[in-house]
Amino acid sequence: MPPSEQLTTGVDTVLSRMRALAATLPARDGVAVFNRVYLAVTQEVDRQLDTGRFADPRAASTLDVRFAERYLSAVDAACSDRRPPACWRPLFQWRRHPGVRPLQFALAGINAHIGHDLALAVVDACHALGCEPGELEDEFDRVGDLLIALEEHIREELMPGPDLLQIADPLTHLLGAWSLERAREATWAAARALWALRGLPDVAQGFTDRLDAAVGFASRMLLTPLAD
C-alpha cells in the first residue's frame, strides 16, 4: 500500500470508530457530546491532510491517529468494565448527570484528551516515526490551533444565551478558570519531559501517573453539577 493510502486508512479507521460511537449514544450523553466535538476536529485534520495543509503529512497523520487511539482506548475500557485512565473517569462517571451541562461535558473531554492523551501521543508518534518531539512541533501546533478554533465554536454553540447566563452564573466562573491555550502549553512541556525520561521507565511512569491524576482532578472540577 502506498504511503499516502496508509495515512488515509489510519485516519479513516479512527473516523469510522467515532462515527459508530456517535450512532450508538444518546445525544445528551456526556461522552456523545465530547465525541461530536472530537469527530469534527478529526474530520478537519483529515480535510487538511487531503488538501496539503500539513508540511509533513506522515507526521501529522501519525500524531492524529495515535492521539485518537488514546481516546478510543479509554472508551473501550469503560465499555468493557475496565478502568480508563484517571483523566477520563470523571466524564464516564458523570456522563448522565442531569445537573452537568453539555458545554461542561465537551470541555472536560477536551481537558482529558489535551492534558493527558496528547502528551503521550507525541511520545508514541516520536517512537513510531523515529524522531524527536521538536520535529513534530509544527504538527502539534496546527492540531492545537484547530482545537482552539473549535473550542471557541462550541463555547458559542453550547453556552447559554446572555438572557440565561448571568455574570453570577456558576458556569461563568467555572469555565473562566480553564484555558485550552494554557493546557496546550503544559502538554508540550509534559511531552518533552516524558521523551527526556524515556530511558528511565520507572520515573517516566511516575510522571505519567501524576499527570493523569492532575488532569483527572481538573476534569472533575469542570463537571461540577450546576443548578438550572
C-alpha positions in Angstrom: 0.0 0.0 0.0 1.5 3.4 -1.0 2.3 5.7 2.0 -0.4 8.2 1.1 -3.0 5.4 1.2 -1.7 4.2 4.6 -2.1 7.7 6.0 -5.7 7.9 4.7 -6.5 4.4 6.0 -5.3 5.2 9.6 -7.4 8.4 9.8 -10.4 6.8 8.2 -10.3 4.0 10.7 -10.5 6.3 13.7 -13.1 8.4 12.0 -15.2 5.3 11.4 -15.0 4.3 15.1 -16.0 7.8 16.2 -19.0 7.8 13.8 -20.1 4.3 15.0 -19.9 5.6 18.6 -21.9 8.6 17.7 -24.6 6.4 16.3 -25.0 4.3 19.4 -25.1 7.0 22.1 -28.0 9.3 23.2 -27.3 12.9 22.1 -27.3 14.2 25.7 -24.8 11.6 27.0 -21.6 13.3 28.1 -19.4 11.0 26.0 -21.6 11.7 23.0 -21.2 15.4 23.5 -17.4 15.2 23.5 -17.4 12.6 20.7 -19.2 15.1 18.4 -16.6 17.7 19.2 -13.7 15.4 18.6 -15.2 13.9 15.4 -15.4 17.5 14.0 -11.7 18.1 14.8 -10.6 14.8 13.3 -12.6 15.4 10.1 -10.9 18.8 9.8 -7.5 17.2 10.2 -8.4 14.7 7.5 -9.5 17.5 5.2 -6.3 19.4 5.7 -4.3 16.3 5.1 -6.1 15.9 1.8 -5.5 19.5 0.8 -1.8 19.6 1.7 -2.1 22.0 4.6 0.4 20.0 6.7 4.0 20.3 5.7 4.7 16.7 6.8 1.5 14.7 6.2 3.0 11.5 7.5 4.0 13.1 10.8 0.6 14.8 11.1 -1.3 11.7 10.4 0.7 9.6 12.8 0.2 12.1 15.6 -3.5 12.4 14.8 -4.1 8.7 14.8 -2.0 8.0 18.0 -3.9 10.8 19.6 -7.3 9.5 18.7 -6.4 6.0 19.7 -5.8 7.2 23.3 -9.4 8.4 23.5 -10.9 5.3 21.8 -8.9 3.1 24.1 -10.5 4.9 27.1 -13.9 4.3 25.6 -13.2 0.6 25.1 -12.0 0.3 28.7 -15.2 1.9 30.0 -17.4 -0.2 27.8 -15.7 -3.4 29.0 -15.8 -2.6 32.7 -12.1 -1.9 32.8 -10.7 1.3 34.4 -9.9 4.0 31.9 -7.1 6.5 32.7 -7.9 8.7 35.7 -8.2 11.8 33.4 -11.3 10.1 31.7 -13.0 8.7 34.7 -15.0 11.8 35.6 -16.6 12.1 32.2 -17.6 8.4 32.2 -18.8 8.6 35.8 -20.9 11.8 35.3 -21.9 11.4 31.7 -25.6 11.1 32.5 -25.9 13.6 35.4 -28.8 16.0 34.8 -27.0 18.8 36.6 -24.0 18.9 34.2 -24.4 21.0 31.1 -23.3 19.9 27.6 -20.6 22.6 27.5 -19.1 21.1 30.7 -19.0 17.6 29.1 -17.3 18.9 26.0 -14.6 20.8 27.9 -14.0 18.0 30.4 -13.3 15.7 27.4 -11.1 18.2 25.8 -9.2 18.7 29.0 -8.6 15.0 29.4 -7.6 14.5 25.8 -5.3 17.5 25.6 -3.9 17.5 29.1 -3.0 13.8 29.2 -3.5 12.0 25.9 -1.8 14.5 23.6 1.5 14.4 25.6 1.6 10.6 25.4 0.6 10.7 21.7 3.5 12.9 20.9 5.8 10.3 22.6 4.0 7.5 20.7 4.4 9.3 17.4 8.1 10.0 18.0 8.7 6.3 18.6 6.8 5.4 15.5 8.5 7.9 13.3 12.0 7.7 14.8 12.1 11.4 15.5 12.4 13.9 18.4 9.4 15.9 19.8 10.9 19.1 18.3 10.4 17.6 14.8 6.6 17.4 15.5 6.1 20.9 16.9 4.6 22.3 13.7 2.1 19.4 13.5 1.4 19.7 17.3 0.7 23.5 16.9 -1.6 23.0 13.9 -3.7 20.4 15.6 -3.8 22.7 18.7 -4.9 25.6 16.6 -7.8 23.5 15.2 -8.8 22.6 18.8 -8.7 26.2 19.9 -10.9 27.3 17.0 -13.3 24.5 17.7 -13.4 25.3 21.4 -14.4 28.9 20.6 -17.1 27.5 18.4 -18.5 25.1 20.9 -18.5 27.7 23.6 -20.7 29.9 21.3 -22.9 26.9 20.4 -23.3 25.4 23.8 -23.1 28.4 26.1 -26.5 29.6 27.3 -27.5 32.9 25.8 -26.9 36.2 27.6 -30.5 36.2 28.7 -29.9 32.9 30.5 -26.3 33.2 31.6 -25.8 36.0 34.1 -22.4 37.2 35.4 -23.2 35.4 38.7 -23.9 32.1 37.0 -21.5 29.4 38.4 -20.8 28.3 34.8 -19.3 31.6 34.0 -16.8 31.2 36.9 -16.1 27.6 36.2 -15.3 28.0 32.6 -13.2 31.1 33.2 -10.9 29.1 35.4 -9.8 26.8 32.5 -7.9 27.7 29.3 -7.2 25.4 26.4 -4.1 27.5 25.4 -2.6 27.0 28.9 -3.4 23.3 28.8 -1.7 23.0 25.4 1.4 24.8 26.6 1.6 22.4 29.6 1.1 19.4 27.4 4.0 20.3 25.1 6.2 20.7 28.2 5.0 17.3 29.5 5.6 15.6 26.2 9.2 16.9 26.1 9.7 15.8 29.7 8.4 12.3 29.0 10.7 12.0 26.0 13.7 13.1 28.1 12.7 10.4 30.6 12.3 7.6 28.1 15.5 5.9 29.4 14.1 5.9 32.9 10.9 3.9 32.6 10.0 3.9 36.4 10.5 7.7 36.6 8.5 8.2 33.4 5.7 6.1 34.6 5.5 8.0 37.9 5.4 11.3 35.9 2.7 9.9 33.7 0.6 8.7 36.7 0.8 12.1 38.4 -0.1 13.9 35.1 -3.1 11.6 34.7 -4.3 12.2 38.2 -3.9 16.0 38.0 -5.8 16.2 34.7 -8.5 14.0 36.1 -8.9 16.3 39.0 -9.4 19.3 36.7 -11.9 17.3 34.6 -13.8 16.5 37.8 -14.0 20.2 38.7 -15.2 21.1 35.2 -18.1 18.6 35.7 -19.4 20.2 38.9 -23.2 19.9 38.7 -24.9 23.3 38.5 -28.4 24.3 39.3 -30.5 25.5 36.4 
